[in-house]
């Protein structure tokens, strides 16, 4: 909001004045004037799209994009770290296991089917239990 404000006189119903008094603190506004200005700007945006259903999703989308952007960055970093750790584990395991490419491909195919059938909920405990049966 700009600092070059001018004073204007408006007529309001007592109910509208009460709404301003109640809602200004809830909207984190420092003054009732700030609340009215924010409300006017919001309503202006609403009128420009001619539909509250179209305007509100844009307002909500802006908030969500900010929150989800932070979440996306965090998840990307965690997935990168997980991939690095997984790669290290693969190298350690490969250095200690004698397996042909054909045996690996057969095991990988079985693993893909297992993970697909369990929707990714399979654990090492489940694999050990299955291999002992």
Residue, then its C-alpha position, 0 to 999 in steps of 0.5 A: x500500500x502506498x504512503x500517499x493516502x488521501x482522506x475521503x468521507x464514506x457513508x456506511x451502515x452500522x453493520x458494515x462499520x461493525x464488520x470492519x471493527x471486528x475483522x480488521x484485527x483478524x486480518x492483521x490490519x494495523x487500522x480500519x483504513x488498512x482493512x477497508x483498502x485491502x477489502x476494496x482491492x480484493x473486491x476489485x480483483x473479484x469484479x475483474x474476473x466477474x466470478x468469485x469461483x474464478x477469483x478465489x482459486x487464484x488467491x488460494x493458488x498463490x498461497x498454495x504455490x508458496x507453501x508447496x514451493x518450499x515443500x517441493x524444494x525440501x522433498x527434492x533435497x531429501x530425494x537427492x540425498x536418498x539417491x546418493x545413499x542408495x547409490x553408495x549401498x549399491x556399490x558396496x553390495x555390488x563389490x561383495x556379490x557374485x551375480x551375473x547380469x542375467x541373474x540380476x535382470x531376473x531378480x529385478x523383474x521379480x522385484x518390480x512385480x513385487x513392488x507393484x503388487x504391494x504398491x510399494x509397501x514391501x519391506x526387507x522383513x517381508x522379503x526375508x520372510x518370503x525367502x525362508x518359506 
